[in-house]
Amino acid sequence: MNLRELFAKRKSQFWGEVLPYLGYVIQSGVAVVFLFLLIAFSAWYTSVVQNVPPNLPIRWIMLIILLPLTVNSSVRTYLQQADTVFLLPQESRMKQYFSKGWVGGTIYKIVGLIIVVITLWPLYIRSDQDPKPLFASILILILLKLLSSYGSWKELGMISRGAAAAYRVLRWTVVALTIASWLWYPSLHSLIFIVLIGATYIASLAIPAKHAVAWERLIQVEKRQASRVMMVLSWFVNVPQREQRVYARRWLSRWGSGIPWRKETAYRYLLVKSLVRSDIFGILVRVGVLGALLVWLTRDSLMSSVIYLVSLLIAGLQLSSLRKLHQESFWLHVYPLPVGTRRENEVKLVFQVQLLWAILMWLPLLASFANDPVFVLGTGASGVVLVILFRFAALKRGRKEDEDEDDL
């Protein structure tokens, strides 16, 4: 069995299912919106570079932006449940299968990282009093990316889930410390520190016991990654829904328990519980924390308003995926939900959560209220308008879907 050919075949089969939907995505106007945002960002960024705000915390901005891009190291394997039987005899040769996915996944992430670094560099060299060389910085980040990818792959093979979680925290810590040392300290001292901490981290990866191939875990990760691709497409077009990962999150288990137990609110209860236990909530938290932090760091410039609105836009797109979670559920057709309550509860919950996120991400701007109250209040008002526009768009889309169903 040629394992490299098998990987290539499965990869082409998966993307062959996805590519037909991209035409509908482009027709939805996302290409025009993306082009408009790119032009607006270019004009704004050029203005910021030409008029750099005083005391801009550029090193912190570089660290916050580059850290997740460097640490993120997911690898597509395209494994299927049946592989635990049919590919098990090939376990000793599976490195041939995985190597192509690891190399391909790492390379395209490195390319994206380099593009972001080159984009940030004009602002960095004009803001930092002692900037590091561009090519040396890119080389350091590439090495850190390879180190993180290697560590992430080793984590997937660890027998103990607790050890894997601990090493994930360790990987984030190591990469954060190395990037910070490169940005803040002299180059020679930083290089010595990076070599020592990198060698120590690599040596520590040999300690935990590992599976030869962690079949079940790799299959779960692959299902999760495939479902995320479909979730993004579902923002623009109806796509087949794949298995969603469920998180316990007991600390949020009481959210939604106060909803009255009536037919009109039954679907709202289901949506709240689904949101709490889904990937969507985790993404919302990360977007909210990162957005609020960047808004606070840039609170004295126009950049904070742009970051605020873009973060709120991303949060709204993530929340729109809620209406896809139970679209094909059999039990929703059996349970006697009143007509129209599904759509009403979807729109209401998305509006309320997005409005909450708009307020939470706006709060850091209050630190600048005394200096520029008009700007702070105007940014908050813009966020509220954006949330209302999302609500109107959801209602309009719902009416259109109802009309299409009536035509059938």
N, C-alpha and C positions, 0 to 999 in steps of 0.2 A: 504493500500500500504506500502510495506516494503522499505523505502527509502535507507537504508544501502545496501540492495541487489541490488537496482537499480543503485546506484553508482558503486558498484563492477562490475556489468554487463557492464556498459558503459565503465569503465576503461579497462576491459579485451577485450571488442570489439575494442577499439581504438588501444591498443597495439597489438592486434591480427592482425590488418592491417599493423602495422609498422614492426613487427618481421620478416616477410618473406623477407623484403628488407635488413635486417642485414647480411644475407648470401652473398648478392652481395657486400655489403660494405667491408666485410672481404676479399672476392675474389679480390677486387680492389687493395689490397696490403696495406690497411691502418693499418692492424694489425702488419705487418712487420715494417712499418714506425714508428708506435707508439712504438713498442718494441725497435727499434734502438734509437729513441729519448729518451726513458726511460733509456737505458743503457748509452747513451752519457751524459744525465743530471746527472745521478748518479755519473759517473766518475768526471764530472766537479764540482759537488756540494761537493763531498768528498775532492777534491783538494782545493776548496775555504775554507771549514771548517778547513782544516789542515793549510792553509796559509791565515788567515783572513787579508784582506787589512786594513792598518791603517786608523783610522778615518772613518770607514764605518758607514754611517748614519742608523744604524740598526733599530732604533726606527721609523724613517720615513718609512723605507722599510716595517716594520711590520704593520704600520698604513695603508699604501697604499694598501697592499695586503689583510689585514684582513677586512678593512672597507667594500668594496663591497660584500665580501663573507658573512659578518654578516648582512648587510642591505638587500640583495636580499631575497625576501620572497614571490615569486609567488606561487600560489596554483591552481592546476588543478581542475576544477569543472565538466567538460564534459557536461555542459549544452548545449541544443540545442534550436533553435528558437521556436520550437513548445511547449517548456516548459512554455512559457508565457501564454499558454492556458491550457494545460493538467496538469501542476504541480501547477498552481496558487491556486487551492483549498487547496493545502498542504503547503501554505506559512508559516503558524504558526509552522509547524513541520520540516521545511527545515534545522534546525540545525543538525538534525540526518543525513541528506544527506551530508552537508558540513563538518561536524566534521571529518569524516574519511579522506577526502582529505586534510584538514588542518594539521591533525596530521601526516599523511604519508608524505606530502610534506615537513613539517618542520623537521621531523626526518632524512630523507636522506640528507637534506642540512646540518644539524648539524654534521652528520657523515663525510661529505666532509670537513666541517670546521675543525673538529678535526684532520683529516688526514693532512691538510695543516699546522696546528699549530705544530703538531709533526714533520713534515718535516722541518719546519723553526727553530725549537727549538735549534738544535745543533749550528747553526750559531748565533742565538740570545744570548745564554749563553756564547759563546766565544767572542762576540763582545761588549756586554753591560757590563759596570762596575758594575751595580747594577741590575741584572736580577730578574724578578718576579718569584715566584714558578710556575711550570708547571701546576699542578692540579688546583691551584687557578685561573690561567689564563684561563684554559679551562672552568671552572665553570662560570667565569665572561662572557666569550664569548657565552656560551650556554644561559645564562640568557638574554644577549643582543639580541641573535637571536630570542628567544621567544618573547621578547618585540617588536622587529621589525616586526615579523610575525603577532603579535596581532594588531599593529598599521597599517600595510599594509592592513589587512582584514577590519579594521574599515574604512580606506580610501575608499575602494571600495563601501561601503554602503552610503557614504556621498552624500546628495542631490546636494550640490553645487560643481561644478567641480573646481571652484577657491579655495574653502576650501580644497578639496582633494589634489590639487597641493601644496598648502601652507603647509599642514600637511606632504606631502612627503618630502619637503625640511626640515621641522622641524625634521622628523625622521632621515634623513641623518645627520643633525647637532647634534642631541642628541647622536647618536651612535658614531659619530666621536669624540665628546668631551669626552665621557665615555672611549673609547679605549685609547685616548691620555692621559687622566688623569691617567689611570692604568699604562701606559708605562712610564710616565715622573715623576709622583709624588709618595710620600710614600703611602704604601698600605692602612693604616688606613684612611688617608685624602681622598684618592681616593675612598674608599668604601663609606664613608659618602657622597661624592659628587654624586656617582653613584646612591645611594638610593634616595637622594633628587631629582635629575633630572629625574630619572625613575618614581618616584611617581608623580611628577608634570606633566610629559608627559602623563601618564595614566589618570590622572584627566582631562587634557585638551582634551582628546579624547571624553569625554562625552559632550562637548559643541556643536559641529556642529550637525545639524539635519540630520537624516539618514533614509534611506528606511528600511523597514523590510527585504526585499530582493531586491537588485538592479538588477533586471532581465536583462535589456538591457545591462548594463555595464558588468555584469559577463559573458554574452554571447559573447560580443565583446572581452573581455580579453581571453576567452577560444578559440575563433577562432584564435586570434593572437598567442597564445601559440602553438596550433596545427599546424599552418602554419610554425612556427619556427622549429618544429621537422621535418616537411617535407622539409624545406629549407636545413637543415643540411644533410638529406639523399640525396637531389638532387645534392650534391657535388660529389656523387659517382655513382648514378643510377637514371634513369628516374622514377619519382614518380608523382602521381596525384597532381596537384597544388591546394592549398586552397586559400581562400580569404586573400588578403594582406591588411594590415592597411595602410591608406594613410594619410600623414602629409602635412599640408598646406605649411609651411616653406616659407613664402612670401619673407623673406630676401634673399633666393636663387632662387627666381622665374626668375631672368634674366639669370641664368646659362643655356646656350644652345641657347639663343635667337639669338646669332650671327652666328649660323650655317646656311650656304646657303640653301635656300628653293629649293632643287632639289630632284629628286627621289633617287639619290645615297646616300644622307645624311638624308633622311626622317626617317629611322629607328634609326639613331644615335640621332636625335632630340628626338624621343620617349624614347630611353634608358636614355638619360640625365635627362629628366623630371621625368622618373620613378625612377631613382636612387635618385634624390633629395627628392622625396616624399615618399620613402620607408623606412622600418626598416633597410635595408642594410646600408644606409648612416649614420644613428644614431650609428650603431655598429662600422662602420669605424671610426667615430669621437672619440668614446670612446677608441677604440684600439689605434688610433693614439696619443691621448692625454696621455693615460696611458703609452704607449710604450715610447714616447718621455720623459716623466717625469722619468721613471725608467732608461732610457739610461743616462739621465743627472745625476741622483743620483749615478750611478755606472760607470761614465765615465772614471774613472782611473783604471778600472779592465777589465779583459776578459769578465766578466759577462755582460757588456754593449753590446758587440758584439752579444752574444747569445740572449739577450733580443730583440735586434734590429731585428735580422733575424727571430726569432719566431713571433714577432709582425707583421713583413712584410708577413710572411707565412699565418698568420691568416687573414690579410687584403686581400690577394690574394684569399683565400678560400671563403671569404665573397663576393668578387667581382664576383667570378665565378657563383654565384647564379643569376646574372643579366640575363644570357642566358635562365633562366627558367621562367622569369617573364611573357613573352608574347608568350610562346611556343605554347599555345593552343588558342591564340586569333583568333577569326573568321575574324576580319577585316584585319588582315595581309595577309590573303589568298585572300581577295577581292581587296585590294589596289595593284596596279601593281608595286611592288618593283622589281627592276632589280635582276636577278639571282646572288646569291653570296654576295649581299650587306649586308644581315642580319649578316652573319658570319663575314664578314670583319669589319663591324661597331662594333660588339660585342668585337672582339679581340682587335681592336684599342682602344676603350674606356677603357676597363679593363687595357690594358697595360699603357695607359697614366695616369689613376688615381692611379694605383699601383706605378708607377714611381714617381708621385708627393708625395705620402705617404712615399716612400723610402727616398726622399730628406728631407721632413719635419721631419721625425723621426731621420734622420742622423745629422741634424743641431746641436742638443745639444752636439754632440761629438766634435764640433769645439772648445769648451772650453779647450780641452786637446790636441789641434793640436800642440802647441808649445813644449809640453813635449814628444809626441810620434806621429809624423806626419805619419809614416808608418802604425801604427795601425789604425789611423783614416781614412786614405785613403783606406786601405785594407778593412775595414768594409764597407765603402761606395761602393767600387767596388763589394764586395760580395753581397750587396743588389741589385745592378744593375744586376748582373749575375742571381740572384734569380728571378727577374722580367722578364728577358729574357727567363729563363727556363719556367716560367708560360706561356709566350706567345707561345713558341714552343709547349708546352703540349696542349694548347688550339687549335692551328692550327692542330696538329696531331689528336686530338679528333674530330675536325670538319671534317677532311678528312675521318676518319673512319666512322662517321655517314653518310656522303654523299655516301660512298661505300655501306653501309648497305641498304640505301634507294634505290640505283640503283639495288641491288640484288633482292629487292622486286618487 
